[in-house]
């Protein structure tokens, strides 16, 4: 079973994603901010990370920069899932190493799960 780490501070969206991913046989762990995300990343070695950008404390882009600099975590695919949808933000996310950038308002939880399945074959 594949492991997914979701770093998201919106508890409602987080609950929906955890429920749907668990039904799809993923092992899901969660973090509410970037610092907690870094700790879980080292403990659990996920196969894929779902990353919000607007988080308490550390911004999602900072989290992404840190994990992409570390050879132990640089190969883990990251999908950004954010309300920020300007072209410059999307371009920055991809430039920093995200494999995809999803604007929350444009995707249903089911569509998000389908994207995750494409990047993280079970």
LINGIZI-V947460 format. One record per backbone hydrogen bond with DSSP energy under -1.0 kcal/mol. NH is the residue of the N-H (numbers start at 0). CO is the residue of the C=O. E is the energy in kcal/mol with one decimal. If there is no record, write none. Layout:
# LINGIZI-V947460
NH/CO/E  NH/CO/E
This chain:
# LINGIZI-V947460
3/26/-3.0  4/47/-2.3  5/28/-2.6  6/49/-3.2  7/30/-2.1  13/9/-2.6  14/10/-2.5  15/11/-2.0  16/12/-2.6  17/13/-2.7  18/14/-2.3  19/15/-2.5  20/16/-2.9  21/17/-2.4  22/18/-1.9  23/19/-1.0  24/21/-1.7  25/20/-2.3  26/1/-2.9  28/3/-2.5  30/5/-2.3  36/32/-2.1  37/33/-2.3  38/34/-1.8  39/35/-2.6  40/36/-2.4  41/37/-1.7  42/38/-1.8  43/39/-2.9  44/40/-1.7  46/2/-2.4  47/2/-1.2  48/76/-2.4  49/4/-2.9  50/78/-2.7  51/6/-2.5  54/52/-1.2  59/52/-2.9  62/58/-1.9  63/59/-2.6  64/60/-2.5  65/61/-2.3  66/62/-2.3  67/63/-2.0  68/64/-1.3  72/69/-1.5  73/69/-2.0  75/72/-1.5  78/48/-3.0  79/99/-2.4  80/50/-2.7  81/101/-2.3  89/85/-2.3  90/86/-2.9  91/87/-2.1  92/88/-2.4  93/89/-2.2  94/90/-2.6  95/91/-2.2  96/93/-1.2  97/92/-2.4  98/77/-2.5  99/77/-1.0  101/79/-3.5  103/81/-2.5  105/102/-2.2  106/103/-1.4  111/107/-2.3  112/108/-2.3  113/109/-2.0  114/110/-2.0  115/111/-2.4  116/112/-2.5  117/113/-1.4  118/114/-1.5  119/115/-1.7
